[in-house]
Amino acid sequence: MEGSKEVFGDSILEARHIVKDFENSSGKGMHRVLDDISFSVRRREFLSVIGPSGCGKSTLIRIAAGLETATSGEFLLDGKVVRGTGAERGMVFQKYSLFPWLSVKQNVMFGLESTGRGGDEAEEVAEQWLEIVGLEKYGEFFPKQLSGGMQQRVAIARALAPQPRVLLMDEPFGALDAQTRAQMQKYLLEVWKNIDITIIFVTHDLDEAVFLSDRILTLQANPGKVREMVEVPVPRPRNKGSLTLREFNETRKHVEELIRPPKMNEVAEEDFKIVNMVGMQP
Protein backbone atom coordinates (compact mmCIF):
# COMPACT_ATOMS: atom_id res chain seq x y z
CA MET A 1 0.00 0.00 0.00
CA GLU A 2 1.11 3.53 -0.55
CA GLY A 3 2.56 5.49 2.30
CA SER A 4 2.27 9.16 3.00
CA LYS A 5 3.69 11.51 0.39
CA GLU A 6 4.73 15.08 0.94
CA VAL A 7 2.78 17.50 -1.20
CA PHE A 8 4.57 20.82 -1.63
CA GLY A 9 2.63 24.06 -1.41
CA ASP A 10 4.06 25.64 -4.54
CA SER A 11 2.03 25.41 -7.74
CA ILE A 12 3.46 23.41 -10.64
CA LEU A 13 0.57 23.71 -13.10
CA GLU A 14 -1.95 26.53 -13.34
CA ALA A 15 -5.04 26.98 -15.49
CA ARG A 16 -5.95 30.61 -16.11
CA HIS A 17 -9.40 31.45 -17.46
CA ILE A 18 -9.59 28.55 -19.92
CA VAL A 19 -12.39 28.91 -22.49
CA LYS A 20 -13.09 26.38 -25.25
CA ASP A 21 -15.64 26.81 -28.03
CA PHE A 22 -16.49 24.29 -30.74
CA GLU A 23 -18.34 24.99 -33.94
CA ASN A 24 -21.90 23.62 -33.91
CA SER A 25 -22.52 20.57 -36.08
CA SER A 26 -24.77 22.70 -38.27
CA GLY A 27 -21.82 24.97 -38.99
CA LYS A 28 -23.76 27.93 -37.62
CA GLY A 29 -22.59 29.45 -34.39
CA MET A 30 -20.35 28.15 -31.61
CA HIS A 31 -20.94 25.87 -28.66
CA ARG A 32 -19.07 26.67 -25.43
CA VAL A 33 -17.68 23.57 -23.72
CA LEU A 34 -15.45 25.21 -21.10
CA ASP A 35 -16.09 28.59 -19.54
CA ASP A 36 -13.51 30.49 -17.47
CA ILE A 37 -11.77 27.49 -15.87
CA SER A 38 -9.10 28.50 -13.36
CA PHE A 39 -7.28 26.33 -10.80
CA SER A 40 -3.77 25.41 -9.71
CA VAL A 41 -2.13 22.07 -8.97
CA ARG A 42 0.53 21.64 -6.31
CA ARG A 43 3.78 19.80 -6.89
CA ARG A 44 3.49 16.04 -6.24
CA GLU A 45 -0.25 16.34 -5.76
CA PHE A 46 -2.80 13.78 -6.95
CA LEU A 47 -5.70 15.82 -8.33
CA SER A 48 -8.81 14.23 -9.82
CA VAL A 49 -11.23 15.99 -12.15
CA ILE A 50 -14.84 14.86 -12.10
CA GLY A 51 -18.17 16.13 -13.37
CA PRO A 52 -21.33 15.14 -15.23
CA SER A 53 -21.40 14.27 -18.91
CA GLY A 54 -20.84 17.39 -21.01
CA CYS A 55 -18.67 19.21 -18.47
CA GLY A 56 -15.61 19.11 -20.75
CA LYS A 57 -13.22 17.31 -18.40
CA SER A 58 -11.53 15.35 -21.21
CA THR A 59 -11.25 18.50 -23.32
CA LEU A 60 -9.67 20.29 -20.37
CA ILE A 61 -6.96 17.66 -19.88
CA ARG A 62 -6.26 17.53 -23.63
CA ILE A 63 -5.66 21.29 -23.56
CA ALA A 64 -3.27 20.81 -20.63
CA ALA A 65 -1.46 18.13 -22.65
CA GLY A 66 -1.19 20.43 -25.66
CA LEU A 67 -3.32 18.14 -27.83
CA GLU A 68 -5.95 20.87 -28.23
CA THR A 69 -5.80 24.63 -28.01
CA ALA A 70 -7.99 26.82 -25.84
CA THR A 71 -10.17 29.48 -27.45
CA SER A 72 -8.81 31.79 -24.78
CA GLY A 73 -6.92 31.45 -21.52
CA GLU A 74 -3.78 29.44 -20.88
CA PHE A 75 -2.05 26.72 -18.88
CA LEU A 76 1.24 27.55 -17.17
CA LEU A 77 3.80 24.92 -16.16
CA ASP A 78 6.37 26.23 -13.69
CA GLY A 79 5.18 29.72 -14.61
CA LYS A 80 5.72 29.26 -18.37
CA VAL A 81 2.88 29.18 -20.88
CA VAL A 82 2.20 25.71 -22.27
CA ARG A 83 2.38 25.63 -26.07
CA GLY A 84 1.80 22.29 -27.77
CA THR A 85 2.95 18.93 -26.46
CA GLY A 86 6.14 18.52 -24.45
CA ALA A 87 8.20 15.89 -22.62
CA GLU A 88 7.43 17.57 -19.30
CA ARG A 89 3.82 16.34 -19.63
CA GLY A 90 2.99 12.66 -20.05
CA MET A 91 -0.45 11.46 -21.19
CA VAL A 92 -2.34 8.22 -20.63
CA PHE A 93 -5.66 7.65 -22.41
CA GLN A 94 -8.61 5.39 -21.65
CA LYS A 95 -7.74 3.25 -24.68
CA TYR A 96 -4.33 1.73 -24.30
CA SER A 97 -2.93 3.44 -27.43
CA LEU A 98 -0.02 1.03 -27.74
CA PHE A 99 1.61 0.26 -31.06
CA PRO A 100 0.53 -3.33 -31.84
CA TRP A 101 3.54 -4.00 -34.10
CA LEU A 102 6.04 -3.11 -31.35
CA SER A 103 6.95 -5.29 -28.39
CA VAL A 104 6.15 -4.15 -24.87
CA LYS A 105 9.72 -2.96 -24.34
CA GLN A 106 9.78 -1.19 -27.70
CA ASN A 107 6.55 0.61 -26.81
CA VAL A 108 8.16 1.98 -23.66
CA MET A 109 11.33 2.84 -25.57
CA PHE A 110 9.26 4.82 -28.07
CA GLY A 111 8.40 7.36 -25.37
CA LEU A 112 12.11 7.83 -24.71
CA GLU A 113 13.17 7.91 -28.35
CA SER A 114 10.62 10.63 -29.04
CA THR A 115 12.59 12.84 -26.61
CA GLY A 116 15.96 12.06 -28.19
CA ARG A 117 17.07 9.24 -25.88
CA GLY A 118 17.71 6.10 -27.91
CA GLY A 119 19.91 3.03 -28.15
CA ASP A 120 21.21 1.27 -25.05
CA GLU A 121 20.07 4.09 -22.75
CA ALA A 122 16.46 3.83 -23.91
CA GLU A 123 16.51 0.06 -23.56
CA GLU A 124 17.94 0.23 -20.05
CA VAL A 125 15.41 2.82 -18.89
CA ALA A 126 12.55 0.88 -20.49
CA GLU A 127 13.59 -2.26 -18.63
CA GLN A 128 13.70 -0.31 -15.36
CA TRP A 129 10.16 0.97 -15.89
CA LEU A 130 8.82 -2.43 -16.83
CA GLU A 131 10.21 -3.68 -13.52
CA ILE A 132 8.55 -0.80 -11.67
CA VAL A 133 5.14 -1.68 -13.12
CA GLY A 134 5.69 -5.42 -12.59
CA LEU A 135 6.07 -6.42 -16.24
CA GLU A 136 9.79 -7.15 -16.46
CA LYS A 137 9.04 -10.67 -17.75
CA TYR A 138 6.89 -9.40 -20.61
CA GLY A 139 9.28 -7.10 -22.46
CA GLU A 140 9.34 -9.21 -25.62
CA PHE A 141 5.59 -9.81 -25.68
CA PHE A 142 3.27 -7.91 -28.00
CA PRO A 143 0.30 -5.87 -26.69
CA LYS A 144 -2.30 -8.34 -27.97
CA GLN A 145 -0.76 -11.00 -25.73
CA LEU A 146 -1.45 -8.96 -22.59
CA SER A 147 -4.60 -8.37 -20.57
CA GLY A 148 -6.23 -4.94 -20.51
CA GLY A 149 -4.74 -4.08 -17.14
CA MET A 150 -1.27 -5.12 -18.25
CA GLN A 151 -1.56 -3.06 -21.43
CA GLN A 152 -2.48 -0.01 -19.38
CA ARG A 153 0.53 -0.58 -17.15
CA VAL A 154 2.69 -0.52 -20.29
CA ALA A 155 1.02 2.76 -21.31
CA ILE A 156 1.76 4.24 -17.88
CA ALA A 157 5.40 3.09 -18.07
CA ARG A 158 5.73 4.64 -21.54
CA ALA A 159 4.31 7.96 -20.31
CA LEU A 160 6.57 8.05 -17.22
CA ALA A 161 9.82 6.82 -18.78
CA PRO A 162 10.80 10.29 -20.13
CA GLN A 163 10.39 11.62 -16.54
CA PRO A 164 7.66 14.22 -17.08
CA ARG A 165 6.83 16.72 -14.37
CA VAL A 166 3.09 16.09 -14.74
CA LEU A 167 1.19 12.92 -15.68
CA LEU A 168 -2.21 13.56 -17.29
CA MET A 169 -4.63 10.63 -17.25
CA ASP A 170 -7.97 10.62 -19.09
CA GLU A 171 -10.19 7.93 -17.53
CA PRO A 172 -7.34 5.40 -17.82
CA PHE A 173 -9.16 2.61 -15.98
CA GLY A 174 -12.62 3.19 -17.43
CA ALA A 175 -12.49 0.16 -19.74
CA LEU A 176 -11.30 -2.28 -17.06
CA ASP A 177 -13.38 -4.67 -14.98
CA ALA A 178 -13.87 -3.84 -11.29
CA GLN A 179 -11.19 -6.20 -9.97
CA THR A 180 -8.54 -5.11 -12.46
CA ARG A 181 -9.48 -1.48 -11.87
CA ALA A 182 -8.88 -1.84 -8.12
CA GLN A 183 -5.49 -3.46 -8.80
CA MET A 184 -4.52 -0.67 -11.17
CA GLN A 185 -5.44 1.97 -8.61
CA LYS A 186 -3.02 0.33 -6.15
CA TYR A 187 -0.27 0.12 -8.79
CA LEU A 188 -0.73 3.78 -9.63
CA LEU A 189 -0.59 4.93 -6.02
CA GLU A 190 2.56 2.88 -5.45
CA VAL A 191 4.27 4.45 -8.47
CA TRP A 192 3.07 7.94 -7.52
CA LYS A 193 4.41 7.51 -3.99
CA ASN A 194 7.90 6.60 -5.15
CA ILE A 195 8.65 9.18 -7.84
CA ASP A 196 8.53 12.96 -8.13
CA ILE A 197 5.37 13.25 -10.22
CA THR A 198 2.19 15.30 -10.15
CA ILE A 199 -0.93 13.52 -11.41
CA ILE A 200 -4.10 15.00 -12.89
CA PHE A 201 -6.64 12.21 -13.24
CA VAL A 202 -9.96 12.49 -15.09
CA THR A 203 -12.62 10.05 -13.91
CA HIS A 204 -16.38 9.63 -13.75
CA ASP A 205 -16.16 7.27 -10.77
CA LEU A 206 -16.81 8.86 -7.38
CA ASP A 207 -15.18 6.13 -5.31
CA GLU A 208 -12.09 6.19 -7.50
CA ALA A 209 -11.76 9.97 -7.21
CA VAL A 210 -11.98 9.96 -3.42
CA PHE A 211 -9.76 6.90 -2.99
CA LEU A 212 -6.90 8.24 -5.13
CA SER A 213 -6.90 11.99 -4.63
CA ASP A 214 -5.52 14.71 -2.42
CA ARG A 215 -8.08 17.09 -3.93
CA ILE A 216 -10.94 16.78 -6.40
CA LEU A 217 -11.82 19.47 -8.94
CA THR A 218 -15.57 19.29 -9.53
CA LEU A 219 -17.08 20.72 -12.70
CA GLN A 220 -20.61 21.56 -13.72
CA ALA A 221 -21.81 21.06 -17.29
CA ASN A 222 -23.12 22.99 -20.28
CA PRO A 223 -20.80 24.81 -20.29
CA GLY A 224 -18.14 23.32 -18.05
CA LYS A 225 -17.35 25.54 -15.09
CA VAL A 226 -15.52 25.01 -11.82
CA ARG A 227 -18.00 24.10 -9.12
CA GLU A 228 -15.67 23.52 -6.18
CA MET A 229 -12.17 22.31 -5.33
CA VAL A 230 -12.69 19.63 -2.67
CA GLU A 231 -10.01 18.61 -0.18
CA VAL A 232 -9.98 14.86 0.55
CA PRO A 233 -9.39 14.31 4.30
CA VAL A 234 -9.08 10.52 4.05
CA PRO A 235 -5.75 9.61 5.69
CA ARG A 236 -2.97 7.87 3.78
CA PRO A 237 -1.92 5.14 3.27
CA ARG A 238 -5.26 4.07 1.80
CA ASN A 239 -6.56 0.54 1.41
CA LYS A 240 -9.84 -1.33 1.14
CA GLY A 241 -10.70 -0.30 4.69
CA SER A 242 -10.54 3.37 3.67
CA LEU A 243 -13.84 2.91 1.82
CA THR A 244 -15.67 2.46 5.12
CA LEU A 245 -14.25 5.53 6.88
CA ARG A 246 -16.55 8.39 7.80
CA GLU A 247 -14.25 10.85 6.00
CA PHE A 248 -14.47 8.81 2.82
CA ASN A 249 -18.25 8.57 2.79
CA GLU A 250 -18.79 12.21 3.73
CA THR A 251 -16.44 13.36 0.96
CA ARG A 252 -18.08 11.04 -1.56
CA LYS A 253 -21.54 12.33 -0.63
CA HIS A 254 -20.42 15.96 -0.92
CA VAL A 255 -18.82 15.43 -4.35
CA GLU A 256 -21.91 13.57 -5.57
CA GLU A 257 -24.11 16.49 -4.54
CA LEU A 258 -21.82 18.90 -6.39
CA ILE A 259 -21.80 17.06 -9.71
CA ARG A 260 -25.39 15.81 -9.78
CA PRO A 261 -27.30 17.65 -12.55
CA PRO A 262 -30.10 19.94 -11.37
CA LYS A 263 -33.28 17.98 -10.82
CA MET A 264 -36.04 18.35 -13.33
CA ASN A 265 -39.48 19.30 -12.09
CA GLU A 266 -40.56 16.33 -10.06
CA VAL A 267 -43.98 14.81 -10.40
CA ALA A 268 -45.33 12.99 -7.42
CA GLU A 269 -45.59 9.26 -7.90
CA GLU A 270 -49.29 9.30 -7.10
CA ASP A 271 -49.90 11.50 -10.16
CA PHE A 272 -49.03 8.58 -12.43
CA LYS A 273 -51.58 5.96 -13.39
CA ILE A 274 -50.76 2.41 -14.34
CA VAL A 275 -52.16 1.63 -17.77
CA ASN A 276 -52.77 -1.94 -18.85
CA MET A 277 -51.73 -1.81 -22.48
CA VAL A 278 -53.82 -4.86 -23.49
CA GLY A 279 -56.95 -3.76 -21.70
CA MET A 280 -56.87 -6.47 -19.05
CA GLN A 281 -56.99 -6.17 -15.31
CA PRO A 282 -53.76 -7.15 -13.64
Contacts in CASP RR format, 6 or more apart in sequence:
PFRMAT RR
TARGET T0000
AUTHOR 0000-0000-0000
METHOD contacts of the structure
MODEL  1
MEGSKEVFGDSILEARHIVKDFENSSGKGMHRVLDDISFSVRRREFLSVI
GPSGCGKSTLIRIAAGLETATSGEFLLDGKVVRGTGAERGMVFQKYSLFP
WLSVKQNVMFGLESTGRGGDEAEEVAEQWLEIVGLEKYGEFFPKQLSGGM
QQRVAIARALAPQPRVLLMDEPFGALDAQTRAQMQKYLLEVWKNIDITII
FVTHDLDEAVFLSDRILTLQANPGKVREMVEVPVPRPRNKGSLTLREFNE
TRKHVEELIRPPKMNEVAEEDFKIVNMVGMQP
1 186 0 8 1.000
1 189 0 8 1.000
1 190 0 8 1.000
1 237 0 8 1.000
1 238 0 8 1.000
1 239 0 8 1.000
2 186 0 8 1.000
2 189 0 8 1.000
2 190 0 8 1.000
2 192 0 8 1.000
2 193 0 8 1.000
2 236 0 8 1.000
2 237 0 8 1.000
2 238 0 8 1.000
3 193 0 8 1.000
3 236 0 8 1.000
3 237 0 8 1.000
4 236 0 8 1.000
4 237 0 8 1.000
5 44 0 8 1.000
5 192 0 8 1.000
5 193 0 8 1.000
5 236 0 8 1.000
6 44 0 8 1.000
7 42 0 8 1.000
7 43 0 8 1.000
7 44 0 8 1.000
7 45 0 8 1.000
7 214 0 8 1.000
8 42 0 8 1.000
8 43 0 8 1.000
8 44 0 8 1.000
9 42 0 8 1.000
9 43 0 8 1.000
10 42 0 8 1.000
10 43 0 8 1.000
11 40 0 8 1.000
11 41 0 8 1.000
11 42 0 8 1.000
11 43 0 8 1.000
12 41 0 8 1.000
12 42 0 8 1.000
12 43 0 8 1.000
12 77 0 8 1.000
12 78 0 8 1.000
12 165 0 8 1.000
12 166 0 8 1.000
12 198 0 8 1.000
13 40 0 8 1.000
13 41 0 8 1.000
13 64 0 8 1.000
13 75 0 8 1.000
13 76 0 8 1.000
13 77 0 8 1.000
13 166 0 8 1.000
13 198 0 8 1.000
13 200 0 8 1.000
14 39 0 8 1.000
14 40 0 8 1.000
14 41 0 8 1.000
14 75 0 8 1.000
14 76 0 8 1.000
14 79 0 8 1.000
15 37 0 8 1.000
15 38 0 8 1.000
15 39 0 8 1.000
15 40 0 8 1.000
15 60 0 8 1.000
15 64 0 8 1.000
15 74 0 8 1.000
15 75 0 8 1.000
16 38 0 8 1.000
16 73 0 8 1.000
16 74 0 8 1.000
16 75 0 8 1.000
16 76 0 8 1.000
17 36 0 8 1.000
17 37 0 8 1.000
17 38 0 8 1.000
17 72 0 8 1.000
17 73 0 8 1.000
17 74 0 8 1.000
18 34 0 8 1.000
18 36 0 8 1.000
18 37 0 8 1.000
18 38 0 8 1.000
18 60 0 8 1.000
18 63 0 8 1.000
18 70 0 8 1.000
18 72 0 8 1.000
18 73 0 8 1.000
18 74 0 8 1.000
18 75 0 8 1.000
19 32 0 8 1.000
19 34 0 8 1.000
19 35 0 8 1.000
19 36 0 8 1.000
19 37 0 8 1.000
19 70 0 8 1.000
19 71 0 8 1.000
19 72 0 8 1.000
19 73 0 8 1.000
20 32 0 8 1.000
20 33 0 8 1.000
20 34 0 8 1.000
20 56 0 8 1.000
20 59 0 8 1.000
20 60 0 8 1.000
20 63 0 8 1.000
20 68 0 8 1.000
20 70 0 8 1.000
20 71 0 8 1.000
21 30 0 8 1.000
21 31 0 8 1.000
21 32 0 8 1.000
21 33 0 8 1.000
21 71 0 8 1.000
22 30 0 8 1.000
22 31 0 8 1.000
22 33 0 8 1.000
23 29 0 8 1.000
23 30 0 8 1.000
23 31 0 8 1.000
24 30 0 8 1.000
24 31 0 8 1.000
32 223 0 8 1.000
33 54 0 8 1.000
33 56 0 8 1.000
33 59 0 8 1.000
33 223 0 8 1.000
33 224 0 8 1.000
34 56 0 8 1.000
34 59 0 8 1.000
34 60 0 8 1.000
34 63 0 8 1.000
34 70 0 8 1.000
34 223 0 8 1.000
34 224 0 8 1.000
34 225 0 8 1.000
35 223 0 8 1.000
35 224 0 8 1.000
35 225 0 8 1.000
36 225 0 8 1.000
37 60 0 8 1.000
37 219 0 8 1.000
37 224 0 8 1.000
37 225 0 8 1.000
37 226 0 8 1.000
38 226 0 8 1.000
39 217 0 8 1.000
39 226 0 8 1.000
39 229 0 8 1.000
41 47 0 8 1.000
41 166 0 8 1.000
41 198 0 8 1.000
41 200 0 8 1.000
42 198 0 8 1.000
42 214 0 8 1.000
43 198 0 8 1.000
44 196 0 8 1.000
44 197 0 8 1.000
44 198 0 8 1.000
45 198 0 8 1.000
45 199 0 8 1.000
45 214 0 8 1.000
45 215 0 8 1.000
46 189 0 8 1.000
46 192 0 8 1.000
46 198 0 8 1.000
46 199 0 8 1.000
46 201 0 8 1.000
46 212 0 8 1.000
46 213 0 8 1.000
46 214 0 8 1.000
47 198 0 8 1.000
47 199 0 8 1.000
47 200 0 8 1.000
47 201 0 8 1.000
47 213 0 8 1.000
47 214 0 8 1.000
47 215 0 8 1.000
47 216 0 8 1.000
47 217 0 8 1.000
48 200 0 8 1.000
48 201 0 8 1.000
48 202 0 8 1.000
48 203 0 8 1.000
48 208 0 8 1.000
48 209 0 8 1.000
48 212 0 8 1.000
48 213 0 8 1.000
48 215 0 8 1.000
48 216 0 8 1.000
48 217 0 8 1.000
49 57 0 8 1.000
49 60 0 8 1.000
49 61 0 8 1.000
49 200 0 8 1.000
49 201 0 8 1.000
49 202 0 8 1.000
49 203 0 8 1.000
49 216 0 8 1.000
49 217 0 8 1.000
49 219 0 8 1.000
50 57 0 8 1.000
50 202 0 8 1.000
50 203 0 8 1.000
50 204 0 8 1.000
50 206 0 8 1.000
50 209 0 8 1.000
50 216 0 8 1.000
50 217 0 8 1.000
50 218 0 8 1.000
50 219 0 8 1.000
50 255 0 8 1.000
50 259 0 8 1.000
51 57 0 8 1.000
51 204 0 8 1.000
51 218 0 8 1.000
51 219 0 8 1.000
51 220 0 8 1.000
51 221 0 8 1.000
51 227 0 8 1.000
51 259 0 8 1.000
52 219 0 8 1.000
52 220 0 8 1.000
52 221 0 8 1.000
52 259 0 8 1.000
52 260 0 8 1.000
52 261 0 8 1.000
53 204 0 8 1.000
53 221 0 8 1.000
54 221 0 8 1.000
54 222 0 8 1.000
54 224 0 8 1.000
55 219 0 8 1.000
55 220 0 8 1.000
55 221 0 8 1.000
55 222 0 8 1.000
55 224 0 8 1.000
55 259 0 8 1.000
56 219 0 8 1.000
56 221 0 8 1.000
56 224 0 8 1.000
57 202 0 8 1.000
57 219 0 8 1.000
58 170 0 8 1.000
58 171 0 8 1.000
58 202 0 8 1.000
59 68 0 8 1.000
60 202 0 8 1.000
60 219 0 8 1.000
61 168 0 8 1.000
61 169 0 8 1.000
61 170 0 8 1.000
61 200 0 8 1.000
61 202 0 8 1.000
62 68 0 8 1.000
62 170 0 8 1.000
63 69 0 8 1.000
63 70 0 8 1.000
63 75 0 8 1.000
64 75 0 8 1.000
64 82 0 8 1.000
64 89 0 8 1.000
64 166 0 8 1.000
64 168 0 8 1.000
64 200 0 8 1.000
65 85 0 8 1.000
65 89 0 8 1.000
65 90 0 8 1.000
65 91 0 8 1.000
65 168 0 8 1.000
66 82 0 8 1.000
66 83 0 8 1.000
66 84 0 8 1.000
66 85 0 8 1.000
66 86 0 8 1.000
66 89 0 8 1.000
67 84 0 8 1.000
67 85 0 8 1.000
67 91 0 8 1.000
69 84 0 8 1.000
74 81 0 8 1.000
74 82 0 8 1.000
75 81 0 8 1.000
75 82 0 8 1.000
76 82 0 8 1.000
77 88 0 8 1.000
77 89 0 8 1.000
77 165 0 8 1.000
77 166 0 8 1.000
78 165 0 8 1.000
82 89 0 8 1.000
87 114 0 8 1.000
87 115 0 8 1.000
87 162 0 8 1.000
87 164 0 8 1.000
88 164 0 8 1.000
88 165 0 8 1.000
88 166 0 8 1.000
89 164 0 8 1.000
89 165 0 8 1.000
89 166 0 8 1.000
89 167 0 8 1.000
89 168 0 8 1.000
90 159 0 8 1.000
90 160 0 8 1.000
90 162 0 8 1.000
90 164 0 8 1.000
90 166 0 8 1.000
90 167 0 8 1.000
90 168 0 8 1.000
91 159 0 8 1.000
91 167 0 8 1.000
91 168 0 8 1.000
91 169 0 8 1.000
91 170 0 8 1.000
92 152 0 8 1.000
92 155 0 8 1.000
92 156 0 8 1.000
92 159 0 8 1.000
92 167 0 8 1.000
92 168 0 8 1.000
92 169 0 8 1.000
92 170 0 8 1.000
92 172 0 8 1.000
93 155 0 8 1.000
93 170 0 8 1.000
93 172 0 8 1.000
94 170 0 8 1.000
94 171 0 8 1.000
94 172 0 8 1.000
94 174 0 8 1.000
94 175 0 8 1.000
95 175 0 8 1.000
96 143 0 8 1.000
96 148 0 8 1.000
96 151 0 8 1.000
96 152 0 8 1.000
96 154 0 8 1.000
96 155 0 8 1.000
97 155 0 8 1.000
98 107 0 8 1.000
98 143 0 8 1.000
98 151 0 8 1.000
98 154 0 8 1.000
98 155 0 8 1.000
98 158 0 8 1.000
99 106 0 8 1.000
99 107 0 8 1.000
99 110 0 8 1.000
99 143 0 8 1.000
100 142 0 8 1.000
100 143 0 8 1.000
100 144 0 8 1.000
101 142 0 8 1.000
102 110 0 8 1.000
102 142 0 8 1.000
103 139 0 8 1.000
103 140 0 8 1.000
103 141 0 8 1.000
103 142 0 8 1.000
104 130 0 8 1.000
104 135 0 8 1.000
104 138 0 8 1.000
104 139 0 8 1.000
104 140 0 8 1.000
104 141 0 8 1.000
104 142 0 8 1.000
104 143 0 8 1.000
104 146 0 8 1.000
104 154 0 8 1.000
105 123 0 8 1.000
105 126 0 8 1.000
105 127 0 8 1.000
105 130 0 8 1.000
105 139 0 8 1.000
105 140 0 8 1.000
106 126 0 8 1.000
107 143 0 8 1.000
107 154 0 8 1.000
107 158 0 8 1.000
108 125 0 8 1.000
108 126 0 8 1.000
108 129 0 8 1.000
108 130 0 8 1.000
108 154 0 8 1.000
108 157 0 8 1.000
108 158 0 8 1.000
108 161 0 8 1.000
109 118 0 8 1.000
109 119 0 8 1.000
109 122 0 8 1.000
109 123 0 8 1.000
109 125 0 8 1.000
109 126 0 8 1.000
109 161 0 8 1.000
110 158 0 8 1.000
111 158 0 8 1.000
111 159 0 8 1.000
111 161 0 8 1.000
111 162 0 8 1.000
112 118 0 8 1.000
112 121 0 8 1.000
112 122 0 8 1.000
112 125 0 8 1.000
112 126 0 8 1.000
112 161 0 8 1.000
112 162 0 8 1.000
113 119 0 8 1.000
113 122 0 8 1.000
114 162 0 8 1.000
115 162 0 8 1.000
117 125 0 8 1.000
117 162 0 8 1.000
125 161 0 8 1.000
126 157 0 8 1.000
126 161 0 8 1.000
127 136 0 8 1.000
127 139 0 8 1.000
129 157 0 8 1.000
129 158 0 8 1.000
129 160 0 8 1.000
129 161 0 8 1.000
130 136 0 8 1.000
130 138 0 8 1.000
130 139 0 8 1.000
130 154 0 8 1.000
130 157 0 8 1.000
132 157 0 8 1.000
132 191 0 8 1.000
132 194 0 8 1.000
133 153 0 8 1.000
133 154 0 8 1.000
133 156 0 8 1.000
133 157 0 8 1.000
133 187 0 8 1.000
133 191 0 8 1.000
134 153 0 8 1.000
135 150 0 8 1.000
135 153 0 8 1.000
135 154 0 8 1.000
135 157 0 8 1.000
138 145 0 8 1.000
138 146 0 8 1.000
138 150 0 8 1.000
143 151 0 8 1.000
143 154 0 8 1.000
146 154 0 8 1.000
147 180 0 8 1.000
148 175 0 8 1.000
148 176 0 8 1.000
148 180 0 8 1.000
149 176 0 8 1.000
149 180 0 8 1.000
149 183 0 8 1.000
149 184 0 8 1.000
152 172 0 8 1.000
152 173 0 8 1.000
152 176 0 8 1.000
152 184 0 8 1.000
153 184 0 8 1.000
153 187 0 8 1.000
155 172 0 8 1.000
156 167 0 8 1.000
156 172 0 8 1.000
156 187 0 8 1.000
156 188 0 8 1.000
156 191 0 8 1.000
159 167 0 8 1.000
160 167 0 8 1.000
160 191 0 8 1.000
160 195 0 8 1.000
160 197 0 8 1.000
164 197 0 8 1.000
165 197 0 8 1.000
165 198 0 8 1.000
166 197 0 8 1.000
166 198 0 8 1.000
166 199 0 8 1.000
166 200 0 8 1.000
167 197 0 8 1.000
167 198 0 8 1.000
167 199 0 8 1.000
167 200 0 8 1.000
168 200 0 8 1.000
169 199 0 8 1.000
169 200 0 8 1.000
169 201 0 8 1.000
169 202 0 8 1.000
170 202 0 8 1.000
171 202 0 8 1.000
171 203 0 8 1.000
171 204 0 8 1.000
172 184 0 8 1.000
172 201 0 8 1.000
173 180 0 8 1.000
173 181 0 8 1.000
173 184 0 8 1.000
173 185 0 8 1.000
173 203 0 8 1.000
173 208 0 8 1.000
174 181 0 8 1.000
174 203 0 8 1.000
174 204 0 8 1.000
174 205 0 8 1.000
176 184 0 8 1.000
181 208 0 8 1.000
185 208 0 8 1.000
185 211 0 8 1.000
185 212 0 8 1.000
188 199 0 8 1.000
188 212 0 8 1.000
189 212 0 8 1.000
189 238 0 8 1.000
191 197 0 8 1.000
192 199 0 8 1.000
201 209 0 8 1.000
201 212 0 8 1.000
201 213 0 8 1.000
203 209 0 8 1.000
206 252 0 8 1.000
206 255 0 8 1.000
206 256 0 8 1.000
207 243 0 8 1.000
207 252 0 8 1.000
209 216 0 8 1.000
209 255 0 8 1.000
210 216 0 8 1.000
210 232 0 8 1.000
210 234 0 8 1.000
210 248 0 8 1.000
210 251 0 8 1.000
210 252 0 8 1.000
210 255 0 8 1.000
211 234 0 8 1.000
211 238 0 8 1.000
211 242 0 8 1.000
211 243 0 8 1.000
211 248 0 8 1.000
213 232 0 8 1.000
214 231 0 8 1.000
214 232 0 8 1.000
215 229 0 8 1.000
215 230 0 8 1.000
215 231 0 8 1.000
215 232 0 8 1.000
216 229 0 8 1.000
216 230 0 8 1.000
216 232 0 8 1.000
216 251 0 8 1.000
216 255 0 8 1.000
217 226 0 8 1.000
217 229 0 8 1.000
217 230 0 8 1.000
218 226 0 8 1.000
218 227 0 8 1.000
218 228 0 8 1.000
218 229 0 8 1.000
218 230 0 8 1.000
218 255 0 8 1.000
218 258 0 8 1.000
218 259 0 8 1.000
219 225 0 8 1.000
219 226 0 8 1.000
219 227 0 8 1.000
219 259 0 8 1.000
220 227 0 8 1.000
220 258 0 8 1.000
220 259 0 8 1.000
221 261 0 8 1.000
227 258 0 8 1.000
227 259 0 8 1.000
228 258 0 8 1.000
230 251 0 8 1.000
230 254 0 8 1.000
230 255 0 8 1.000
230 258 0 8 1.000
232 251 0 8 1.000
233 247 0 8 1.000
233 251 0 8 1.000
234 242 0 8 1.000
234 245 0 8 1.000
234 247 0 8 1.000
234 248 0 8 1.000
234 251 0 8 1.000
235 242 0 8 1.000
235 245 0 8 1.000
235 247 0 8 1.000
242 248 0 8 1.000
274 282 0 8 1.000
276 282 0 8 1.000
END
